[in-house]
Amino acid sequence: MRGFSAILFALLLNGCTSKNNDYKNTATDINNSIPLPAEVKGLNATDTLFIIDRESTLTDTVIDGEKYWKANGDMFFKIDREQFPVYIYTSLMKLEVMEPSAFRVTAYDRDQGQSVESLLGKIKISKNYPSPFPEPDTLHEKNLYMVNKSIDLSEKEDLDDEKLSNWWNNVITKQ
């Protein structure tokens, strides 16, 4: 089953055809380790952003009076505030962070596939595009959510490897 999950993960992130393999230090492939953060930013007094790919961007936006962050790239969020929800959008996903959480978002605007890996917390995720299957999923500790727009498929499963946990432990010991 693990091999099937790896193949499905690759298909969801890269689609059926892979046209965007010419960039460096972006979404890591299944067998490689996650690079240490290129940059660490305090988002406010309690929340921290760990930028894994230097080309990643996070912008503040307000739509219909609601504040949210727009994410593009490969980044890790540590959300520790007291007031929730926190909204993060990508080109394919809407994330509603419901409680203190730590999670990785791999979501390039140019790609048909995006993912969220959760280490802890509670995150409600829905598609950010019209779909005949719009039902949201909720991530908890050690969950993975993948979406691919070109085949309109999303899946939630257990995060069954320790790669992200090991990366996070390495990052926090270096701070």
Disulfide bonds with the S-S distance in Angstrom:
none
